[in-house]
């Protein structure tokens, strides 16, 4: 979850005249667009940024964080959580980019699902995907657990 939270955060970037110089030419607000990592070691090789001025509208993959699993009626009955989406794409004003969106599972029972239109976000955010696309569903008990119950 760390890299996806990083990709939805704004940063202040200092542009210097030379590598070792203390002379700052410009302060730029940026959003990380892509994180390039070594496949074997997961070491960060490069980060690609885009400028994010206050008046910009940016397409952002906002990560989803699931809460309320411990009190969900469906999960308490032995069902399991089927996470369909880990992030949702929005068109966001640069000043209102959420670092993440909480998905509250505390009211979901067996067979119920949440769709993208159910997510609670700032009204200025425009969903780019279909609002009827599922995000998460509480599925019936696992087959192995059903056999144990018999």
C-alpha positions in Angstrom: 0.0 0.0 0.0 3.0 2.3 0.5 3.7 3.0 -3.1 0.0 3.7 -4.0 -0.3 6.1 -1.1 2.9 7.8 -2.3 1.4 8.2 -5.8 -1.6 10.1 -4.5 0.3 12.7 -2.4 1.5 16.2 -3.5 5.1 17.3 -2.9 7.0 20.5 -3.0 10.0 20.1 -5.3 13.0 22.4 -5.2 14.6 22.9 -8.6 18.3 23.8 -8.3 20.6 25.4 -10.9 23.2 22.6 -10.5 23.3 19.2 -8.7 25.5 20.3 -5.7 24.2 23.9 -5.7 22.2 25.5 -2.9 20.8 28.0 -5.4 17.1 27.1 -5.7 15.7 28.3 -9.0 12.0 27.3 -8.5 9.6 25.7 -6.1 7.2 23.5 -7.9 4.2 21.5 -6.5 4.3 18.0 -8.1 2.5 14.7 -8.0 4.4 11.5 -8.5 3.1 9.8 -11.6 5.2 6.6 -11.8 7.6 4.8 -9.5 10.3 2.8 -11.3 11.7 0.0 -9.1 14.3 -2.8 -9.5 12.4 -6.0 -10.1 14.8 -8.1 -8.0 15.4 -5.8 -5.0 12.4 -3.4 -5.0 14.9 -0.5 -4.8 13.6 2.7 -6.2 15.4 3.6 -9.4 13.5 6.6 -10.6 10.3 8.7 -9.9 8.4 10.5 -12.6 6.6 13.6 -11.5 4.0 15.9 -13.1 3.4 19.5 -12.2 0.3 20.1 -10.1 -0.6 23.8 -10.0 -3.7 24.8 -8.0 -5.9 25.2 -11.1 -5.0 21.8 -12.6 -7.4 18.9 -13.0 -5.5 15.6 -12.7 -6.4 12.0 -13.3 -5.5 10.2 -10.1 -5.7 6.5 -9.1 -6.8 7.0 -5.5 -6.1 4.0 -3.3 -8.9 2.3 -1.3 -8.4 1.4 2.4 -10.9 -1.1 3.8 -12.2 -0.5 7.4 -14.8 -2.1 9.6 -13.9 -5.7 8.8 -14.0 -6.7 12.5 -17.7 -5.6 12.8 -19.1 -6.6 9.4 -22.1 -8.8 9.9 -21.2 -10.9 6.8 -17.6 -11.4 7.8 -18.6 -12.3 11.4 -20.8 -15.1 10.0 -17.8 -16.7 8.4 -18.0 -15.2 4.9 -14.9 -13.8 3.3 -14.0 -10.5 1.7 -13.6 -10.3 -2.1 -11.7 -7.1 -2.8 -12.3 -6.3 -6.5 -10.6 -2.8 -6.6 -7.5 -1.5 -4.8 -7.8 2.0 -6.3 -10.4 4.1 -8.2 -9.6 6.6 -10.9 -10.9 10.2 -10.4 -10.5 13.5 -12.1 -9.4 15.7 -9.2 -8.7 19.4 -8.7 -5.0 19.5 -7.6 -5.9 21.1 -4.3 -8.4 18.4 -3.3 -6.5 15.1 -4.1 -7.4 12.6 -1.3 -4.4 10.5 -0.2 -6.9 7.5 0.1 -10.6 6.7 0.3 -12.0 4.7 3.2 -14.4 1.9 2.3 -16.5 1.1 5.4 -17.5 -2.6 5.5 -19.2 -2.4 8.9 -22.7 -2.6 7.4 -22.2 -5.3 4.7 -23.8 -8.7 5.1 -23.4 -11.9 3.1 -23.9 -11.4 -0.6 -23.8 -7.6 -0.4 -21.4 -5.4 -2.4 -20.3 -1.8 -2.7 -20.0 -0.1 -6.0 -17.9 2.9 -7.0 -20.9 5.2 -6.7 -21.2 4.2 -3.0 -17.8 5.7 -2.1 -17.9 8.9 0.0 -15.7 11.5 -1.7 -15.5 15.3 -2.0 -18.1 16.5 -4.5 -15.4 18.1 -6.7 -14.0 14.7 -7.5 -15.4 13.3 -10.8 -15.4 9.5 -11.1 -13.9 8.4 -14.5 -15.0 4.8 -14.3 -18.6 3.5 -14.2 -20.4 4.3 -10.9 -22.0 0.8 -11.0 -18.6 -1.1 -11.1 -18.1 -3.2 -8.0 -15.4 -2.4 -5.5 -15.9 -5.1 -2.9 -18.3 -8.0 -2.1 -18.9 -10.2 0.9 -18.9 -13.7 -0.4 -20.4 -16.9 1.1 -18.4 -19.2 3.4 -15.4 -20.9 1.9 -16.0 -24.5 0.7 -13.5 -26.0 3.1 -15.2 -24.2 6.0 -18.6 -25.4 4.9 -17.3 -29.0 4.9 -16.0 -28.5 8.5 -19.3 -27.3 9.7 -21.1 -30.5 8.5 
